[in-house]
Amino acid sequence: MKKALITGINGQDGSYLAELLLDKGYEVWGILKRNSVAENQTARLDHIFSQLKLEYADMTDMASLIRVLQITQPDEIYNLAAQSHVRISFDQPIYTAQTVSIGVMNLLESIRLICPKAKMYQASSSEMFGNNIDEDGYQRETTPLDPVSPYGCAKVFGYNLVRNYRNAYGLFLSNGILFNHESSRRGTNFVTNKVVKEAVKIKLGLSDKLMLGNLGAARDWGHAKDYVYAMWLILQHDEPDDFCCSTGVSHTVQDLVEYVFGKLDLDWKQYIGQDEKFMRPEELDVLKGDCSKAKNVLGWKHKYTFETMLDEMINYWRKYYDK
């Protein structure tokens, strides 16, 4: 039986990946960062909690990572832990750098010392591209990186470290450059789930206003279930490599709002406002990915569309408030 270790197992991606790996017969270990709200920490894992093996550690504490690797001796490691909110990274740039940059270095050094035969997947991000986009309107593995946020900068550092350790030490380390991926398990301070949840509340008379930031920002949104399958495929490949995963279709925040409010028979203009606190000091205008390499090499293809993803999220929140 293969053993997998997931950092950030209690997040959106970690929970879906844990489900996938359990279905494939893995022994699944996860790292939790201790906090004082323990009863909510594993909410996304409640339905599979008894099947998991969990250990406390922190990406900024290399000794704790070494301890967990010594205990687990994993075949595969999926590094999904991060301070992952881009807007918040402007408010907490040092913490973001410590977890997203130095955290990767701590994990890579731990792997090199304890389990160098393990395969590792690094969750890189389309935020690394910034506003660089190729002439055909897409971003891909060869697009120059030019991040426009502390989060994006930190991800570039981690991405390059993975490539450096791969080449310097012959380790099986791969980057997945994932574009935005969502679900009802996404934190509700992220715009997709925030919009869906609040729109349902407005429909039910539980709220009457939704404040957002830049309605013109365009993103390539897919479903997290599709993207965690890509993570797994990346580590099943014969050689370590870097892959973009995306839908190839971009929508603005306004497109998102119009679709969700339209599905609920609401006029979005009556309820949407804008607040400067949700604006980024430096904006990333458009993300749209070309995942041809992942399709051709790994055989990966997304199943969800922008619309089917949002329909699922709307249904989730309707059922949630109908309880």
C-alpha positions in Angstrom: 0.0 0.0 0.0 1.3 3.4 -1.0 1.6 6.1 1.7 0.9 9.7 0.9 1.5 12.7 3.1 -0.6 15.9 2.5 0.4 19.2 4.1 -2.7 21.5 4.3 -4.9 18.4 4.4 -7.8 20.3 6.1 -8.1 22.8 3.3 -10.3 22.7 0.2 -7.7 20.9 -2.0 -6.4 18.7 0.8 -9.8 17.3 1.6 -10.6 16.5 -2.0 -7.1 15.0 -2.5 -7.5 12.9 0.6 -10.8 11.5 -0.7 -9.2 10.7 -4.1 -6.1 8.9 -2.5 -8.3 6.9 -0.1 -10.4 5.7 -3.1 -7.2 4.7 -4.8 -6.1 2.6 -1.8 -3.5 4.8 -0.3 -2.6 5.1 3.4 -3.2 8.8 3.8 -1.4 10.9 6.3 -1.9 14.6 6.9 -0.3 17.5 8.6 -2.4 19.9 10.7 -1.2 23.2 12.1 -2.5 23.5 15.6 -4.9 26.3 16.3 -7.2 27.2 19.2 -10.4 26.3 17.3 -9.8 22.6 17.1 -13.5 21.7 16.7 -13.6 23.5 13.3 -10.1 22.6 12.1 -11.1 19.3 10.5 -14.6 20.1 9.4 -13.8 19.4 5.7 -12.5 16.0 6.8 -15.3 14.8 9.1 -16.7 12.3 6.7 -13.3 10.5 6.3 -11.7 11.4 9.6 -11.5 7.9 10.9 -9.6 6.7 7.7 -6.8 9.3 8.1 -3.6 9.5 10.1 -3.0 13.1 11.2 0.1 14.7 12.8 0.7 18.3 14.1 3.5 20.2 12.4 4.2 23.6 10.9 5.8 24.6 7.6 7.9 27.2 9.5 9.2 24.6 11.9 11.6 22.3 10.1 12.1 20.1 13.1 8.4 19.3 13.1 8.5 18.4 9.4 11.5 16.1 9.9 9.6 14.3 12.8 6.6 13.7 10.6 8.6 12.4 7.7 10.5 10.1 10.0 7.2 8.7 11.3 5.4 8.4 7.9 8.2 7.6 5.4 5.8 8.5 2.6 6.0 7.5 -1.0 4.3 10.7 -2.2 4.2 14.1 -0.6 1.7 16.8 -1.6 2.6 20.3 -0.4 -0.7 22.2 -0.2 -0.1 24.2 2.9 0.1 28.0 2.6 -1.4 31.3 3.5 -3.3 31.3 0.2 -5.3 34.5 0.2 -3.8 37.0 -2.3 -5.4 40.1 -0.9 -4.5 39.1 2.7 -0.9 38.6 1.6 -0.6 42.4 1.2 -1.7 42.8 4.9 0.6 39.9 6.1 3.5 39.8 3.7 6.1 38.4 6.2 3.9 35.6 7.4 3.0 34.8 3.8 6.7 34.6 2.9 7.5 32.5 5.9 4.8 29.9 5.1 4.8 29.9 1.3 8.5 30.5 0.6 10.6 29.4 3.6 8.0 26.6 4.3 8.9 25.1 1.0 12.6 25.3 1.7 12.0 23.6 5.1 10.1 20.8 3.5 12.6 20.3 0.6 15.5 20.1 3.0 13.6 17.6 5.2 12.9 15.4 2.2 16.5 15.6 1.1 17.6 14.5 4.5 15.0 12.0 5.5 13.2 10.5 2.5 15.0 11.4 -0.8 13.2 8.7 -2.7 9.8 10.2 -2.1 8.0 12.1 -4.8 6.8 15.6 -4.0 4.1 17.7 -5.6 4.4 21.5 -5.0 1.2 23.6 -5.3 2.4 26.4 -7.5 0.0 29.1 -8.7 -1.1 31.1 -11.7 -0.6 34.2 -9.6 3.2 33.8 -10.4 2.5 35.1 -13.9 1.2 38.4 -12.8 0.1 40.4 -15.8 2.4 38.6 -18.2 0.5 36.9 -20.9 1.6 35.4 -24.2 0.6 36.9 -27.6 -2.2 34.4 -28.1 -3.8 35.5 -24.8 -2.8 32.5 -22.7 -0.4 31.7 -19.9 1.6 28.4 -20.0 4.7 26.8 -18.5 7.0 29.0 -20.7 5.3 32.3 -19.9 7.7 34.6 -17.9 6.9 34.9 -14.2 6.2 38.5 -13.0 4.1 38.3 -9.8 2.2 41.4 -8.5 1.5 40.3 -4.9 3.5 39.1 -1.9 1.7 35.8 -2.4 2.7 35.5 -6.0 6.3 36.5 -5.2 6.4 33.8 -2.4 5.1 31.2 -4.8 7.8 32.0 -7.4 10.4 31.4 -4.7 8.9 28.0 -3.9 8.5 27.1 -7.6 12.2 27.9 -8.3 13.4 26.1 -5.2 11.6 22.9 -6.4 13.3 23.2 -9.8 16.7 23.9 -8.1 16.4 20.9 -5.7 15.2 18.7 -8.5 18.3 19.5 -10.7 20.8 19.8 -7.9 19.9 16.6 -6.0 18.1 14.4 -8.5 14.9 14.4 -6.4 11.4 13.7 -7.9 9.9 17.1 -7.4 7.2 18.5 -9.6 5.3 21.8 -9.8 1.6 22.1 -10.6 0.9 25.6 -11.8 -2.8 25.6 -11.0 -5.2 28.3 -12.1 -8.1 29.3 -9.8 -10.1 26.3 -8.6 -13.2 26.4 -6.4 -16.0 24.5 -4.7 -18.4 24.8 -1.8 -15.4 23.9 0.4 -13.6 27.0 -0.6 -13.2 29.6 2.2 -16.0 32.1 2.1 -13.5 35.0 2.1 -12.6 33.9 -1.5 -14.7 35.7 -4.1 -16.4 32.7 -5.7 -17.8 31.1 -2.6 -18.4 34.5 -1.0 -20.6 35.5 -4.0 -22.5 32.2 -4.0 -23.1 32.1 -0.3 -24.2 35.7 0.0 -26.4 35.5 -3.1 -28.3 32.6 -1.6 -28.7 34.5 1.7 -30.1 37.5 -0.2 -32.5 35.2 -2.0 -33.7 33.8 1.4 -34.0 37.3 3.0 -31.0 36.7 5.3 -28.9 39.5 3.8 -29.4 42.5 1.6 -26.0 43.6 0.4 -22.7 42.1 -0.9 -19.6 44.2 -1.0 -16.8 43.2 -3.5 -13.6 44.6 -4.9 -12.6 44.7 -8.6 -15.5 43.5 -10.7 -13.4 43.6 -13.9 -10.7 41.1 -12.7 -10.8 38.1 -15.0 -9.9 34.5 -13.8 -9.7 31.0 -15.3 -12.0 29.2 -12.8 -12.3 25.4 -12.5 -13.4 22.9 -9.9 -11.0 21.7 -7.2 -12.0 18.0 -7.8 -10.6 18.2 -11.3 -7.4 19.8 -10.1 -6.6 17.4 -7.3 -6.8 14.6 -9.9 -4.2 16.5 -11.9 -2.0 16.6 -8.8 -2.1 12.9 -8.5 -1.4 12.4 -12.2 1.7 14.6 -12.0 3.3 12.3 -9.5 2.4 9.2 -11.5 4.4 10.5 -14.5 7.7 8.8 -15.2 9.7 11.9 -14.7 9.4 15.0 -12.5 8.2 18.1 -14.4 6.1 21.2 -14.2 2.5 21.4 -15.6 -0.1 24.1 -16.0 -3.7 23.1 -15.2 -6.6 25.3 -16.3 -9.9 25.3 -18.2 -8.6 27.7 -20.9 -11.7 30.0 -20.4 -11.6 33.3 -18.4 -14.5 35.1 -16.7 -14.7 38.4 -14.9 -15.9 38.7 -11.3 -18.9 40.5 -12.9 -19.6 37.5 -15.1 -19.5 35.4 -11.9 -22.0 37.7 -10.1 -24.3 37.9 -13.1 -24.5 34.1 -13.5 -25.1 33.4 -9.8 -27.6 36.1 -9.2 -29.3 35.2 -12.5 -29.7 31.6 -11.4 -31.5 32.9 -8.3 -33.7 35.3 -10.2 -32.1 38.3 -8.6 -31.0 41.6 -10.2 -27.4 41.8 -9.0 -27.2 45.6 -9.5 -29.6 46.1 -6.6 -27.4 44.3 -4.1 -23.7 44.6 -5.2 -21.5 47.4 -3.9 -17.7 47.9 -4.0 -15.3 48.5 -1.1 -11.7 49.7 -1.4 -10.6 47.2 1.3 -11.3 44.4 -1.1 -9.1 46.0 -3.8 -5.5 44.9 -4.3 -2.8 47.6 -4.1 -1.5 46.1 -7.4 -4.1 44.3 -9.5 -3.7 41.2 -11.7 -6.0 41.8 -14.6 -6.4 38.5 -16.5 -5.5 34.9 -16.0 -6.2 32.3 -18.7 -4.3 29.1 -18.9 -3.1 26.8 -21.7 -3.0 23.2 -20.3 -2.0 21.5 -23.5 1.0 20.0 -21.9 -1.0 18.4 -19.1 -3.5 17.1 -21.6 -0.9 15.6 -24.0 1.5 14.2 -21.5 -0.7 13.3 -18.5 -4.0 12.7 -20.3 -5.7 15.2 -17.9 -8.8 17.1 -18.8 -11.2 19.1 -16.7 -14.8 17.8 -16.4 -16.5 20.8 -14.7 -17.3 24.0 -16.6 -17.6 27.4 -15.0 -21.4 27.0 -15.0 -21.6 23.5 -13.6 -19.1 24.4 -10.9 -21.3 27.3 -9.8 -24.5 25.3 -10.1 -23.1 22.8 -7.6 -22.0 25.6 -5.2 -25.4 27.2 -5.4 -27.1 23.9 -4.6 -24.8 23.3 -1.6 -25.7 26.7 0.0 -29.4 26.3 -0.7 -29.4 23.0 1.1 -27.2 24.4 3.9 -29.7 27.2 4.7 -32.7 24.9 4.2 -31.7 22.8 7.2 
